């Protein structure tokens, strides 16, 4: 408990994948934003791919890079579908 404000302290876990620089840059920006909040006392940024084997890391990274280069609309469209689930349309 944060004794100065009577509010709970928070710990934040930021999970990213080191496939492409955008994921890392976004996670770093989130980390910096979290560190500026007094109620957040601990921030950990973890690369999820560190917890996989080398074969999977290589496959994932190469697949992601290939998709970004060859099928960017597939990635953007897929993300819109995932993030818009459950939202009212119109």
N, C-alpha and C positions, 0 to 999 in steps of 0.2 A: 504494500500500500504506500502510495506517495504521500508522505506525511505533510508536505507543504500544501497540497491542494485537496487532500481528502479523497483523491481518486485512485483507482487501481492502476498499478503499473502494468504495462503490456510488453510482451515479447513477440517479435514478428519473425516469421520464417518466409523468406523469398526463395522460391524454387524456380530455377530456370534451366534451360538446355543450351549448351555451348555450341549449338549448330547455327552459325550465322552470328554476326556481331550485334544485330538488333536486339536479340534476347538478352545478351549481357548488358548492353547499354541501358535497356529499359529496367533491368533488375538493379543496376547501379543507381539509376535515377530514383527508383523507389526506395532504395536503401538510404540515400542521402535525404530524401524527403522525410522518411521515418525518423532518422536521427535528429531532425530539427524539432520533433514533437517531444515535449517534456514528459508526457505520459508513457512514451515508449522508451523502455530502459535497455532493451537488447534487440539487436537486429542481426540475423544470420542470413547470408546469401549462399545458397547451396546449388551447385550444378548437379542436376539429377543424373546426368550422364556419368558422373564420377562413381555412381553406384551400379553401373552396368559393366559388362565385360567389353573388351576391346573390339571383338567382332561386332557386337551390337552398336557400339559408339561409331565405328567406322561406317557401318551400313546406314545408320540413322543420319549421320552428318552428310554422307554422299547423297542419300535420297533427298534430304531436305534441300541441299544445294541444287540438285537437279530439278526439283519441283519449282524452286524460286526462279531458276533460269528459264525453264521450258514451259511451265504451267502456272504462272503467277495468279491468273484469274481463278484457277481451281483452288488455290490456297485461300485467297481472299473470299471467294464465294463460300467455301467450306467453313471458314471462321464466322462469316455472317450467319450461316445456318445454325451453327452451334451456339453462338452468343445470343441469337434472337429467339431461341426456343422458349416458349412460355410467355413471350411478350405479346400483348395484343397488337393486332395489325390494324392499321388505319386510324 
